[in-house]
Amino acid sequence: MTDNTANHELALEEVRQNQWRLLQVYLYYRLVLGFSLVGAYIVETSQNKNSSGLNERLYFAAVITYLVLSVLSLLINRLKAGRISIQIFMVIIIDIVAIALLEYANGETNSNLSILLVVTVAAGSILVEGKLATFFAAVATLAILYKQILNGVLHGSFKQDDFLQSAFIGIACFATSLLAQQIAKRLRESADLAGRQAEDLANLEELNHLIIQRMRTGIVVVSHDERIVLINEACWKMFGMPVMRGLNYLENLSPQLATQLKTWRSDPYKRTTPFRTHPAGPEVQANFTLMETGDQSNTLIFVDDNTRMAQQAQQLKLASLGGLTASIAHEIRNPLGAISHAAQLLQESNDLNKGDARLSEIIHQHTIRANKVIENVLQLSRRKQAEPELFNIYQWVENFIREFESTQDQNCKIQFICKKKDLQFRIDPSQMQQVLTNLFHNGIRYSEQNTGKRTLTVVADFNIQSEQPTLDVIDQGPGIAKEQQDKIFEPFYTSEKSGTGLGLYIARELCEANQARLDYHTIKSGSCFRITFSHPSRIVTI
């Protein structure tokens, strides 16, 4: 209701502005007419041509008064003082009276000034609408007839031709009024239609702008010289919320994106590769489209978060892995079980010496390790699809820490810091429990190896740049060497003799299934594994 009222007020204001402009045009016409009448009077009197019946005093007074009123009316209009409807009424009535006085002052002379009344009536019918326009035509007609009647009464001369001419002028006034009203009506309807269309276009443009700004897909529009024309909020946040002042070119926003644009322009069919917007940012994929508008040629760039595409690829990978692990379970697990059983029976033999017993123990340990690898791979391939739910991160993580500490054989100290206790995140609880259990076990083990204490720090925060919740698992271990940081999430990569190398790999796969991201961050002391969750209002679907 408020928006409709505001639109109605804007429409009325636009009508008033149009009336002011039209009235101003007519006032300039009146000013020119006033000067012309004064000039004609001066020329006529200078030539000593005294027309019969001319009342010079009345004529001169009427002309001068009309000129002065024309100047005053124009000044009032420029100041926009008073109501526009009153000004229009007064201007038209003054013109009708002034022209009637001038015609009367001419006496019996046929000056044809009455024709000017047709122009006045036409102007009045355009400036106003309804009965008032017809009223102007009626007043003009009465003024013409009044002059003929007054001349007949005072001078006793009734000329049929003059009455007939006045009647025709009166008919012309009414006809002009009706015609001008129809033209003005159509012009107003056209103006209203144009105004509504302009308003609809403005609303549509505002809606498009709002949609573009609210889209999760990043959008950048650059000109032919790689100058940034438009960038939406999602893209701005993807690239780390840079200061846009002075950020005129794509190179300043992202050198990688600028390089990919140049490559695409040279070869539009070449597939772009994903890249990270900044060290802590998401992996994104850029797609380019040419926009040609008139003489300008801009490039539209879509920047998509690669998390969803990575999740779909991961599902396809797991589907293929499922078939492979089924073969592994059949072809390897059964023989492996037989080897393990045989090694156990061999260890029970009384004739076995110490060397052979040691070899038998090694066989048994490695069969257990191989079986664990198979179990992890089977668990990964058989994992169900993520079923995300919305949780309060403070309450959920606090409950998980409490349950985790209660299941430990030895005491451990886990410090939990939540910088925003009303923060929400969307996860599959069973899968996230598996991820955190793995990270907690690793962190506590490395903290104990390095400091002798089973300690861990967990920090929940909110990334303002990407509007995403984050969870840091920080240990007091020796940290991970820089040359190993790119390998720790690879399957079967491990730095421990007893490890399978699948823990962190499975943890990252589970995070990707929940549209989250697991990264390693270098800190001064210890290690930090950060989980960056998807936007809380974003539904995780495959």
Secondary structure, DSSP 8 states (H G I E B T S, - for coil): -HHHHHHHHHHHHHHHHHHHHHHHHHHHHHHHHHHHHHHHHHHHHHTT---TT--HHHHHHHHHHHHHHHHHHHHHHHHT-S-HHHHHHHHHHHHHHHHHHHHHHTTT----TTHHHHHHHHHHHHHS-THHHHHHHHHHHHHHHHHHHHHHHHH----HHHHHHHHHHHHHHHHHHHHHHHHHHHHHHHHHHHHHHHHHHHHHHHHHHHHHHH-SSEEEEE-TT-BEEEE-HHHHHHTT----TT--BHHHH-HHHHHHHHHHHH-TTS----EESSTTS-EEEEEEEEEEETTEEEEEEEEEETHHHHHHHHHHHHHHHHHHHHHHIIIIIHHHHHHHHHHHHHHT-TT--HHHHHHHHHHHHHHHHHHHHHHHHHHHHT------EEEEHHHHHHHHHHHHHHT-SS--EEEEEES-TT-EEEE-HHHHHHHHHHHHHHHHHHHHHHHSS-EEEEEEEEETTTTEEEEEEEE-S----GGGTTTTTSTT--SSTT--S-HHHHHHHHHHHTT-EEEEEE-SSSEEEEEE---TTS----
